[in-house]
């Protein structure tokens, strides 16, 4: 971390340049400030007053509908750990600069809320002037905004690090930001943001489920959902369990085998099972055979995709599809057995892999695996920003 005296001197110089530029508004008035920053100041000044005290709000911010929601929530343990341990506020904004999600410790969160650095806050250049989020989105590359590089004076006590998040086709979906007070500025903050964005983009990578929107697809890793051409199909938990088991047994199951996988020794009448299968058959428009049960229509499954990728020794693809345990709320014996098979197979493949990125991707989904964290620590170079994240989580695990 730079010495505080150096940071203080830089902040003082920026304050002088900012005051001079606001007073004279000429290109040479802030010679020490990066051109892209002064150009942003000039563009924003017609709409944003430097005296603005907080960001305006957007009533239509839709985190629930954002394509970033799922990968961010899947990575939330790592984001929260960084925010809490380093004294930052983590934020995710959409492609227009509206914040959709934030997390931070109590003190930092309150400071951020004073300037509406919170869900619904608009941080585009036209709404809040020059800031790291707007620079990252406008230039489509990582950006830092330190102290008086912000146009709005109320933000001069902050330093912000942002990077755009892209869809697999290159489209900008939004931006990830880490922000804190100027005196906590750290050279490893931006590499950390880049690493987090890489993890989010890996989760967004196209999968077979995305490539066949017109067909049936089952998401049963970390959640339970059947989609018909991308539209959710309402199913009860037991019907999702049946569908999951049938995708994992492509040759089908007899009624006796299916009943045992669902209920084991519980005294459940066969008509109960038949009723559940009948409902699933109607939902799939006749896609489940009678007598011996198997699927008569293709249903893409993320669990099947993970197993197929592991069989093909394609660990990158397996990790891309894996978003959590198989139907995590299910207690059905057959589901629990497959859940363990997938977990053990994936973990063993990761621990054997020589690729550190495989290990880090696995840790983003398994933040409590002590052995995997210890292995990651031995592999990461001391100068790698990701090592600090692993070390912080390892300290948490050891002190728990």
C-alpha positions as CSV (number, residue, x, y, z in Angstrom):
1,X,0.0,0.0,0.0
2,X,1.4,3.5,-0.9
3,X,2.5,5.5,2.2
4,X,-0.2,7.8,3.5
5,X,2.0,10.8,3.0
6,X,2.3,10.0,-0.8
7,X,-1.5,9.5,-1.0
8,X,-2.1,12.7,0.9
9,X,0.2,14.6,-1.4
10,X,-1.5,13.2,-4.5
11,X,-4.9,14.1,-3.0
12,X,-3.8,17.6,-2.3
13,X,-2.5,18.1,-5.8
14,X,-5.7,16.8,-7.3
15,X,-7.8,19.1,-5.1
16,X,-5.8,22.1,-6.4
17,X,-6.1,21.0,-10.0
18,X,-9.8,20.4,-9.5
19,X,-10.4,23.8,-8.0
20,X,-8.4,25.5,-10.8
21,X,-10.3,23.6,-13.5
22,X,-13.7,24.3,-12.0
23,X,-12.8,28.0,-11.7
24,X,-11.3,28.4,-15.2
25,X,-12.6,25.4,-17.1
26,X,-9.7,25.4,-19.6
27,X,-7.8,22.3,-20.8
28,X,-4.5,23.5,-19.2
29,X,-6.0,24.2,-15.8
30,X,-5.5,20.7,-14.5
31,X,-2.3,19.5,-16.3
32,X,-1.6,16.7,-13.8
33,X,-5.0,15.1,-14.3
34,X,-5.4,12.4,-17.0
35,X,-7.0,13.7,-20.2
36,X,-9.8,11.2,-20.1
37,X,-10.8,12.5,-16.6
38,X,-10.8,16.2,-17.7
39,X,-12.6,15.3,-20.9
40,X,-15.3,13.6,-18.7
41,X,-15.4,16.6,-16.4
42,X,-16.1,18.8,-19.5
43,X,-18.8,16.6,-20.8
44,X,-20.6,16.1,-17.5
45,X,-20.5,19.7,-16.3
46,X,-23.4,20.8,-18.4
47,X,-25.7,18.4,-16.6
48,X,-24.0,17.7,-13.2
49,X,-23.1,20.3,-10.6
50,X,-19.8,19.7,-8.7
51,X,-21.8,20.7,-5.6
52,X,-24.3,17.8,-6.0
53,X,-24.5,15.9,-2.6
54,X,-25.7,12.5,-3.8
55,X,-26.6,10.4,-6.8
56,X,-30.1,10.6,-8.2
57,X,-32.3,7.5,-7.8
58,X,-33.8,5.3,-10.4
59,X,-37.2,3.7,-9.5
60,X,-36.9,1.1,-12.3
61,X,-33.7,-0.7,-11.2
62,X,-34.4,-4.4,-11.7
63,X,-31.8,-6.6,-10.0
64,X,-34.2,-9.6,-10.3
65,X,-34.1,-9.5,-14.1
66,X,-30.4,-8.7,-14.5
67,X,-28.2,-11.4,-16.3
68,X,-25.5,-10.5,-13.7
69,X,-27.7,-11.5,-10.7
70,X,-27.0,-15.3,-10.8
71,X,-23.2,-15.1,-11.3
72,X,-22.9,-12.4,-8.6
73,X,-25.0,-14.3,-6.1
74,X,-22.9,-17.4,-6.8
75,X,-19.8,-15.3,-6.1
76,X,-21.3,-13.4,-3.2
77,X,-19.2,-15.2,-0.5
78,X,-16.0,-14.0,-2.1
79,X,-17.3,-10.5,-2.7
80,X,-18.6,-10.2,0.9
81,X,-15.3,-11.5,2.3
82,X,-13.3,-8.9,0.3
83,X,-15.6,-6.1,1.3
84,X,-15.6,-7.0,5.0
85,X,-11.9,-7.8,5.3
86,X,-10.5,-4.8,3.3
87,X,-13.1,-2.2,4.3
88,X,-14.6,-1.8,0.9
89,X,-18.1,-1.5,-0.5
90,X,-18.7,-3.9,-3.4
91,X,-21.3,-2.8,-6.0
92,X,-22.7,-4.1,-9.3
93,X,-24.3,-1.7,-11.7
94,X,-26.1,-2.3,-15.0
95,X,-24.9,-1.1,-18.4
96,X,-26.5,2.2,-17.8
97,X,-24.7,2.8,-14.6
98,X,-27.6,2.2,-12.2
99,X,-26.5,0.3,-9.1
100,X,-28.3,-3.0,-8.7
101,X,-26.6,-4.6,-5.7
102,X,-24.1,-3.6,-3.0
103,X,-22.5,-5.1,0.1
104,X,-20.2,-3.6,2.7
105,X,-19.5,-3.5,6.4
106,X,-21.9,-1.3,8.5
107,X,-19.6,1.7,8.7
108,X,-18.7,1.8,5.0
109,X,-22.2,1.0,3.9
110,X,-23.5,4.0,5.9
111,X,-20.9,6.3,4.3
112,X,-21.8,5.0,0.8
113,X,-25.5,5.5,1.5
114,X,-24.9,9.2,2.2
115,X,-24.0,9.7,-1.5
116,X,-26.6,7.2,-2.6
117,X,-23.9,4.6,-3.6
118,X,-26.6,2.0,-3.1
119,X,-29.2,0.0,-5.0
120,X,-31.1,2.3,-7.3
121,X,-28.4,5.0,-7.4
122,X,-27.6,6.4,-10.9
123,X,-23.9,6.7,-11.5
124,X,-23.6,7.3,-15.2
125,X,-21.6,10.4,-16.2
126,X,-24.7,12.3,-17.0
127,X,-26.2,11.5,-13.6
128,X,-23.2,11.8,-11.2
129,X,-20.4,13.2,-13.2
130,X,-17.0,11.6,-13.5
131,X,-16.6,8.4,-11.4
132,X,-15.0,5.0,-11.9
133,X,-18.2,3.3,-12.9
134,X,-19.0,5.8,-15.6
135,X,-15.4,5.8,-16.9
136,X,-15.3,2.0,-17.0
137,X,-18.6,1.9,-19.0
138,X,-17.8,4.8,-21.3
139,X,-14.4,3.4,-22.2
140,X,-15.2,-0.3,-21.9
141,X,-12.1,-0.9,-19.8
142,X,-11.1,-1.0,-16.1
143,X,-11.0,2.5,-14.5
144,X,-9.9,4.0,-11.2
145,X,-11.1,7.3,-9.8
146,X,-9.1,8.7,-6.8
147,X,-10.4,11.5,-4.6
148,X,-10.7,14.8,-6.6
149,X,-10.7,13.0,-9.9
150,X,-14.4,12.8,-9.2
151,X,-16.2,15.8,-10.6
152,X,-18.6,15.9,-7.6
153,X,-16.9,17.3,-4.5
154,X,-18.9,15.0,-2.2
155,X,-16.9,12.1,-3.6
156,X,-13.4,13.5,-3.0
157,X,-13.1,11.4,0.1
158,X,-13.4,8.2,-2.0
159,X,-11.3,6.0,-4.2
160,X,-13.2,3.6,-6.6
161,X,-12.1,0.7,-8.8
162,X,-14.4,-0.5,-11.6
163,X,-14.3,-2.9,-14.5
164,X,-17.0,-3.8,-17.1
165,X,-18.5,-7.2,-17.1
166,X,-19.1,-8.7,-20.6
167,X,-21.4,-11.4,-21.9
168,X,-19.8,-14.2,-23.9
169,X,-20.7,-12.3,-27.1
170,X,-18.7,-9.2,-25.9
171,X,-21.8,-7.1,-25.0
172,X,-21.3,-5.0,-21.8
173,X,-23.8,-6.2,-19.2
174,X,-22.7,-3.9,-16.4
175,X,-19.8,-3.1,-14.1
176,X,-18.3,-4.3,-10.9
177,X,-16.9,-1.8,-8.5
178,X,-14.9,-1.8,-5.2
179,X,-14.9,1.6,-3.4
180,X,-13.5,2.8,-0.1
181,X,-12.0,6.0,1.5
182,X,-9.1,7.6,-0.3
183,X,-6.6,6.7,2.5
184,X,-7.2,2.9,1.8
185,X,-6.1,3.2,-1.8
186,X,-4.1,0.0,-2.6
187,X,-2.2,-1.1,-5.7
188,X,-3.8,-4.6,-5.5
189,X,-7.4,-3.4,-5.5
190,X,-7.6,-3.2,-9.3
191,X,-6.1,-6.6,-9.9
192,X,-8.6,-7.9,-7.5
193,X,-11.5,-6.3,-9.4
194,X,-10.1,-7.8,-12.6
195,X,-10.0,-11.2,-11.1
196,X,-13.5,-11.0,-9.8
197,X,-14.8,-9.9,-13.2
198,X,-13.0,-12.8,-14.9
199,X,-14.8,-15.1,-12.5
200,X,-18.2,-13.5,-13.3
201,X,-17.5,-13.7,-17.0
202,X,-16.6,-17.4,-16.7
203,X,-20.0,-18.0,-15.1
204,X,-21.7,-16.1,-17.9
205,X,-20.0,-18.2,-20.6
206,X,-22.4,-19.8,-23.0
207,X,-23.6,-23.3,-22.1
208,X,-25.6,-25.9,-24.0
209,X,-28.7,-24.7,-22.1
210,X,-28.2,-21.2,-23.6
211,X,-27.6,-22.5,-27.1
212,X,-30.9,-24.3,-27.4
213,X,-33.5,-21.8,-26.2
214,X,-36.3,-23.5,-28.1
215,X,-36.0,-26.8,-26.2
216,X,-36.5,-28.1,-22.6
217,X,-33.7,-27.3,-20.1
218,X,-33.4,-28.3,-16.5
219,X,-31.3,-26.3,-14.0
220,X,-30.8,-28.5,-11.0
221,X,-27.4,-27.4,-9.7
222,X,-27.7,-24.9,-6.9
223,X,-31.5,-24.5,-7.6
224,X,-34.4,-26.3,-9.3
225,X,-36.1,-25.0,-12.4
226,X,-37.5,-26.3,-15.7
227,X,-37.5,-24.0,-18.7
228,X,-39.4,-24.3,-21.9
229,X,-37.7,-22.2,-24.5
230,X,-36.4,-20.0,-21.7
231,X,-39.8,-19.6,-19.9
232,X,-40.1,-21.1,-16.4
233,X,-42.4,-24.1,-16.1
234,X,-44.1,-24.5,-12.6
235,X,-43.2,-27.8,-11.0
236,X,-43.4,-29.0,-7.4
237,X,-40.2,-30.1,-5.7
238,X,-41.1,-33.8,-6.1
239,X,-41.6,-33.4,-9.8
240,X,-38.2,-31.6,-10.1
241,X,-36.6,-34.6,-8.3
242,X,-38.2,-37.0,-10.7
243,X,-37.2,-35.1,-13.7
244,X,-33.6,-34.7,-12.4
245,X,-33.4,-38.5,-11.8
246,X,-34.6,-39.2,-15.3
247,X,-32.1,-36.9,-16.9
248,X,-29.3,-38.7,-14.9
249,X,-30.7,-42.1,-15.9
250,X,-31.2,-41.8,-19.7
251,X,-32.1,-45.5,-20.0
252,X,-35.0,-44.9,-17.6
253,X,-36.1,-46.3,-14.3
254,X,-38.8,-48.8,-13.4
255,X,-41.5,-47.6,-11.0
256,X,-39.9,-49.6,-8.3
257,X,-36.5,-48.0,-8.8
258,X,-37.9,-44.5,-9.0
259,X,-40.0,-45.1,-5.8
260,X,-36.9,-46.3,-4.0
261,X,-34.9,-43.3,-5.2
262,X,-37.5,-40.9,-4.0
263,X,-38.8,-42.5,-0.8
264,X,-36.5,-45.4,0.2
265,X,-38.3,-47.3,3.0
266,X,-41.0,-44.7,3.6
267,X,-44.5,-46.1,3.4
268,X,-45.7,-44.2,0.3
269,X,-48.4,-45.7,-1.9
270,X,-47.6,-46.3,-5.5
271,X,-50.5,-44.1,-6.6
272,X,-48.8,-41.1,-5.1
273,X,-45.8,-41.7,-7.4
274,X,-48.0,-42.2,-10.4
275,X,-49.8,-38.9,-9.7
276,X,-46.4,-37.0,-9.5
277,X,-45.2,-38.6,-12.8
278,X,-48.5,-37.8,-14.5
279,X,-48.2,-34.2,-13.6
280,X,-44.6,-34.1,-14.9
281,X,-45.8,-35.9,-18.1
282,X,-48.4,-33.2,-18.7
283,X,-45.9,-30.4,-18.0
284,X,-43.6,-32.0,-20.6
285,X,-46.5,-32.4,-23.0
286,X,-46.3,-36.2,-22.9
287,X,-42.5,-36.4,-22.6
288,X,-42.4,-39.2,-20.0
289,X,-43.2,-42.8,-21.0
290,X,-45.5,-45.0,-19.1
291,X,-44.7,-48.3,-17.3
292,X,-40.9,-48.0,-17.4
293,X,-40.3,-44.3,-16.9
294,X,-37.8,-42.5,-19.2
295,X,-37.8,-39.2,-21.1
296,X,-39.2,-39.3,-24.6
297,X,-38.2,-35.7,-25.3
298,X,-34.7,-34.2,-25.0
299,X,-34.2,-32.2,-21.8
300,X,-30.8,-30.5,-21.5
301,X,-29.5,-30.7,-17.9
302,X,-26.7,-28.8,-16.2
303,X,-26.0,-31.8,-14.0
304,X,-25.7,-34.1,-17.0
305,X,-23.5,-31.5,-18.7
306,X,-21.1,-31.5,-15.7
307,X,-20.8,-35.2,-15.7
308,X,-20.3,-35.4,-19.4
309,X,-17.6,-32.8,-19.2
310,X,-15.8,-34.6,-16.4
311,X,-16.0,-37.8,-18.4
312,X,-14.4,-36.0,-21.3
313,X,-11.7,-34.5,-19.0
314,X,-12.9,-31.0,-19.8
315,X,-12.7,-29.5,-16.3
316,X,-13.2,-25.9,-17.6
317,X,-16.6,-26.7,-19.1
318,X,-17.6,-28.7,-16.0
319,X,-16.8,-25.8,-13.7
320,X,-18.7,-23.4,-16.0
321,X,-21.8,-25.5,-15.7
322,X,-21.5,-26.1,-11.9
323,X,-23.4,-23.5,-9.9
324,X,-23.9,-25.5,-6.7
325,X,-25.0,-28.8,-5.2
326,X,-27.7,-30.9,-6.9
327,X,-31.1,-29.8,-5.8
328,X,-29.7,-28.6,-2.4
329,X,-33.0,-28.7,-0.5
330,X,-33.8,-32.3,-1.6
331,X,-33.6,-35.2,0.9
332,X,-34.6,-37.9,-1.6
333,X,-32.1,-40.8,-1.3
334,X,-31.4,-40.9,-5.1
335,X,-30.8,-37.2,-5.3
336,X,-28.4,-37.3,-2.3
337,X,-26.5,-40.1,-3.9
338,X,-26.1,-38.2,-7.2
339,X,-25.3,-35.0,-5.3
340,X,-22.3,-36.8,-3.6
341,X,-21.2,-38.4,-6.9
342,X,-21.0,-35.0,-8.6
343,X,-19.4,-33.2,-5.6
344,X,-16.7,-35.9,-5.1
345,X,-15.9,-36.2,-8.9
346,X,-15.6,-32.5,-9.4
347,X,-13.5,-31.9,-6.3
348,X,-11.1,-34.7,-7.1
349,X,-10.7,-33.4,-10.7
350,X,-10.0,-29.9,-9.4
351,X,-7.4,-31.0,-6.8
352,X,-5.6,-33.1,-9.5
353,X,-5.7,-30.3,-12.1
354,X,-2.4,-28.3,-12.6
355,X,-4.4,-25.2,-13.6
356,X,-4.7,-22.7,-10.7
357,X,-7.7,-21.1,-12.4
358,X,-9.6,-24.3,-12.0
359,X,-8.9,-24.3,-8.3
360,X,-9.9,-20.7,-7.9
361,X,-13.1,-21.2,-9.8
362,X,-13.9,-24.2,-7.6
363,X,-13.2,-22.1,-4.4
364,X,-15.6,-19.4,-5.6
365,X,-18.4,-22.0,-5.2
366,X,-16.9,-23.8,-2.2
367,X,-15.6,-21.1,0.1
368,X,-15.4,-23.5,3.1
369,X,-13.1,-26.1,1.6
370,X,-10.0,-25.8,3.9
371,X,-7.8,-28.2,2.0
372,X,-8.5,-26.5,-1.4
373,X,-7.7,-23.1,0.1
374,X,-4.4,-24.4,1.5
375,X,-3.5,-25.8,-1.9
376,X,-4.4,-22.5,-3.6
377,X,-2.1,-20.7,-1.2
378,X,0.9,-22.8,-2.2
379,X,0.3,-22.2,-5.9
380,X,-0.3,-18.4,-6.0
381,X,2.6,-16.1,-6.4
382,X,2.9,-13.6,-3.4
383,X,2.4,-10.7,-5.9
384,X,-0.9,-12.2,-7.2
385,X,-3.8,-10.1,-5.8
386,X,-5.9,-13.3,-5.6
387,X,-3.6,-14.7,-3.0
388,X,-4.8,-12.1,-0.5
389,X,-8.4,-13.2,-1.0
390,X,-7.5,-16.8,-0.5
391,X,-5.5,-16.0,2.6
392,X,-8.3,-14.0,4.1
393,X,-10.8,-16.8,3.7
394,X,-8.2,-19.3,5.0
395,X,-7.8,-17.2,8.2
396,X,-11.6,-17.2,8.6
397,X,-11.8,-21.0,8.2
398,X,-9.0,-21.6,10.7
399,X,-10.5,-19.2,13.3
400,X,-14.0,-20.6,13.0
